[in-house]
Amino acid sequence: MKISVIGCGYLGAVHAAAMAELGHDVVGVDVDKNKVEQLAAGTAPFFEPGLPEILSRGIASGKLRFTTDMAEVKGAKIHFVAVGTPQRKGSNAADLTYVDAAIESLIPYLSEGDLVAGKSTVPVGTAVRLAARVSTAAPGAMLAWNPEFLREGFAVQDTISPDRLVYGLPQGERAAAAKAALDEVYAVALARETPLVVTDYATAELVKVSANAFLATKISFINAMAEIAETTGADVTQLADAIGLDARIGRRFLNAGVGFGGGCLPKDIRAFTARAEELGRGESVAFLKEVDAINLRRRQKAVDLVVSHFDGNVFNKRVAVLGLAFKPDSDDIRDSPALDVAAQLKGLGAQVIATDPEAIANARRAHPQLEFTDDIEAALAGADAVIVVTEWKAFRELDPVRVAELVNRSYIVDGRNCLDPAAWRAAGWVYQGMGRP
């Protein structure tokens, strides 16, 4: 099919390249000229495993191109809207400026039978409003909502081989045509019997934000248990192992530590809360405010562990911060617990030197006051304290004996509970985890 993707940020660039990989003819549109030039040259503007390869193949094959000219979407039969919905300044609500602008820019180029497919995470009720706008301004076009479920670090895989597909379709006779168009786009996934949920706009909008709210709640639950464990002497990791054996609970996302971050979970639970309050159902998701609060407390706890080790004063103490991205296999520093911890320690007077396999450039732009190095051993050299805040493989596999030879003091905070406490203590380290005795 001929497809357009409006918005070539993290979601849009991956979606465009993946659709070309599946054989579709794709044009990606973005207002950022520099980003478009990078993508057109086959260069990914952010780190995502597998993206450079499918990006290069798509461009080389002629199946994929990028432009700043919206007029070039003319002739595409499906137009995916994949722009960002950041948190609105001064509010917890989602900012729909980019979504609205994308729809308005697209409308003049819509033809009879075209399908606009929203992929952005939006507050429930947005699709109904946009559908009305599309039907009024371009009567022959349709709108569907097709939420994304990408995991950073696995986004290419999640797009080409999704674990489920959700179609939010218009009511009435147009539903069949919209479904047929989306079925053609996802023919490969459907042939593999990927589960498909066909539903209405509101349900499709709620699926993504509900999933993120549930995951955030699960993470904050185990971090709340970590707070109890720290008071009682229990081990939250063993607790998670035990309750995770219950099939109704499961072990995934029960990893206590400095909490979640990124461009989705934090802003999505805040936007969900704000939208529920607008709908007069704020009490239904009031618990998400505590989920958010627990999450932020765990960042502070990691900082407090370091400060308390030095009797309340980290001034001029050299602290090696291992990790800057909000999760491994990503260079995304949006609402990153790791970067927050580094900045807090710097603000308390510590000599912070931070390292990360991919996120240094982004972190330097956000926090130029920090010292960075891409050499792990250089970060560790002469350190009075080490804190692991992003569980990259390179950090998980550090040799505690070798690291002890580099540092000034053998003191480590495991902010992700990703290290073996016994091995580090056996090598002479003072080891502190999160919710671990």
C-alpha positions, 0 to 999 in steps of 0.5 A: 500500500501507499502509506504516509506517516505524519511525525517522524520522531521515535514512534513515527520513524520506527513505524515508517521504516517498519512499514517499508520493511513489510513492503509498503511504499511509505513517505514520512513527513516531519516539520523538523528539516534536520531530522528529515535530512538525517532520516533521508540519509539513512541515519537514525536520529536516536538510538534504537536497535535494528532501526538503522538497518531497516531504515537503510534498506527501505531507502535503498529499495525506494520504498521509504522516503522522508520530506517536510512537504505535506503535499507529498502524502497525496496518493497515500491511502492510509495516513498514520498520525504519529506525533508527540503528545507531551505533558502540557506546561503547567498542567498534567494534561496532554498537549494535543497541539501537535496532533491537531496541527497534523490533522489540519495540515493533512486535511487538504490532501485527503481523497475519497476513501482515505483513512487517517489512522491515529497512533499517538497516545491521546486522552479518551474522547480525542478521536471522536472530535478529530473524526468530526473534523475530518468528516466535515473538512474531507467528507470522503475520508475516514478516521480510525485509532490504532494505538501503538505498544512499542517498548524502547529497545524492542520497537522494531520487533514490536512493530513488525511482529506485534503481540496484539493489534487494536483497531478503533473504528468509526461506527456505521458502514465505514467501519468495514472499509476502515478495517479492510484498509488496516488489515491490508497494512498488517497482513503479515502480522495477521497471517501469523495469527496476531491477536486483533481487537476491533473496537470503538474509538474510546476503547482504543484510546483507553487501551494504551493509557490503561496498559501504561497505568497498569505497568506503572502501578505494578512497578510502584507497588513493588517499590512500595514493598521495597520501602516496607522491606527497608524498614523491616529488614526483608529482601524485596527481590526475594519477595518479588520472586515469591509473589511472581510465581503466582500466575495471576501476578507474574514476575515481570515489572516487579523489579524494585529500584529507582523507578520508571521514567521515559516519555510514556509512563510518567506523562501518560499516567498524569494525563490519564488522571487529568482527563479522568478529572475532566470527565468527573471521574477523578476518584477512579484513578486517584491512586495513580497520583500515589503511583507517581509519588512512590516512583519519585520517592525512589529516586530520592531514596537512591540519593539519600543512600549515598548521602547517608553513607557519608554522614549527610555530606557528599561535598567534593565526594567523587561519585561515579554514576553508571547510567543516564538513559531511563532504561537500557538499550535506549538513549532516551533521557526523558524523565530519566531517574538516572539523570535525575539522581546524577543532577541531584547529587551534583546539586548537593556538591558531589563531584559527579562523573557519569557514563552511559553507552548511548545517552551521553550526548542527550544528557550533556545537552540537558545537564551541561553542568555534569561531567561525562565520559564514555569510558567506564573505567575512567568514570570509576577511577578514584570514585568515593561512591558508585551508583548503578542507575541504568541496568545496561549489560556492561554495568551488570557484568562489571567485575567487582574485584577489578572495579575495587582496584579503580575506586578510592572507596569500595562503596556501591549503591545498586539502584536497579538491584541488578548486581549480585550482592554476595559477589560484591561483598565478597570482593570487599564492597559495602553494597546497598540495594533498594529494598534489600538488607 
